[in-house]
Amino acid sequence: MSQNKVVVIGAGHAGGTLVALLRREGFDGQITLIGSEVHSPYHRPPLSKSFDGENVKWLHEPSFYDSQEITTIFGDTVVSIDRDQHQVQLASGSQVDYDFLVLATGAEPRRLNLPGEDLEGISVLRSLDDADRLKEAINTGKSLAIVGGGYIGLEVAAAARERGVTVTVIEREDRILARVASPELSRQLTRLHADRGTQILTGAQTTGYQCDFGRVGGVYLADETVVPCEAVLVGAGAIPRDELAREAGLACDNGVIVDARMRTSDPSIMAIGDVANGPVDGLSTPMSRMRVESIPSAVEQARQAAEVIVDLEPKKDEIPWFWSDQFDLKIKIAGIVHGEFETALRGDVTDGTFALYHLRDGRLIAAETVNSPKDFMAAKRLLASQSAIDAQQLRDPATDLRSLISA
């Protein structure tokens, strides 16, 4: 395949990984990386986990791109894609030609459009600038309300509590992590946060924000109560940044539709990272495809895109996995928690080292591990093998997991 000009829109983890992989795999054509932020690609996970010192950790040193002859355009935005001319138009007025275009535009925090949302002290967390604003609030000891009990909100809650900040998590569902974790993991993390002083309100609908001399002073709930606070983090999920793709006529549905190799409905355009909606092994109908919002998936999809562009033999796909750090817990999840399943608990939840193996029809679909790297690695291998498993064997601490994998 002769493709001399590759343009990547989006300088997040997926886009930054892809351009480096292309050079590593021997692509010697022109590479242009375009990002709306003024910063080089950086690691986003630390933004919600650490508020000490500098938040920035570069994906590659800024000098890397020059050394690899990768053209970077930071602080500018692509406003349109001309698929016929194979060209993208930038807000600055420039045009960039492509033979292969890769959309790595990511996702943006979901806006709730509630009264008072523009008050000072209300923030989201997606970028380095967002993290700097939140860090200032946390390090000055401002009481914090977190709207949304997802992983990012809980990570920020843990970091804030470790600094003595008063924290209230407000979740509209009947449990935290309702859409991404098992009920048992939700219970254990609720207990952990409560033990560390976090107040968690579930089944609580946020309806607006109280004004206190131009700043936020509280969160209004549907039952007419007010949660007092001096700062608010809105962590109500993310929506894909697929406007460019839609306007260009690409197939989209909760993100840009891609096939198993990250190709869109246009053979010259691919999509990777949080914006891409593709098939995932192990998911059942109607959830046969989804957007997988995680750093490991961004790296995996960048690898798949590089294989297509450089025309390499595809490697075996990696099992989707995720991680979260909260207090002294290292949480790692292998596979996708979804649908109905039987849960086998291995370990002891009281000492904070355990694994939840989720099975359907005698086969593993996902595992959630806490401070148990051996269980996590075993779960990935069990998921890859799709071996039949006896749940009771998983529960029995005497069972050698290696015997189940080899079986």
Helices and strands as residue ranges (DSSP letters): E 5-9, H 13-24, E 30-35, G 45-48, H 63-67, E 70-74, E 78-82, E 87-90, E 95-97, E 100-103, E 107-109, E 122-123, H 128-139, E 144-147, H 151-161, E 167-171, H 183-195, E 199-202, E 206-212, E 215-221, E 226-228, E 231-234, E 238-240, H 243-247, E 256-257, E 269-271, G 273-275, E 276-279, E 289-290, H 295-310, E 321-326, E 329-335, E 342-348, G 349-351, E 353-360, E 363-370, H 373-385, H 391-395, H 401-406
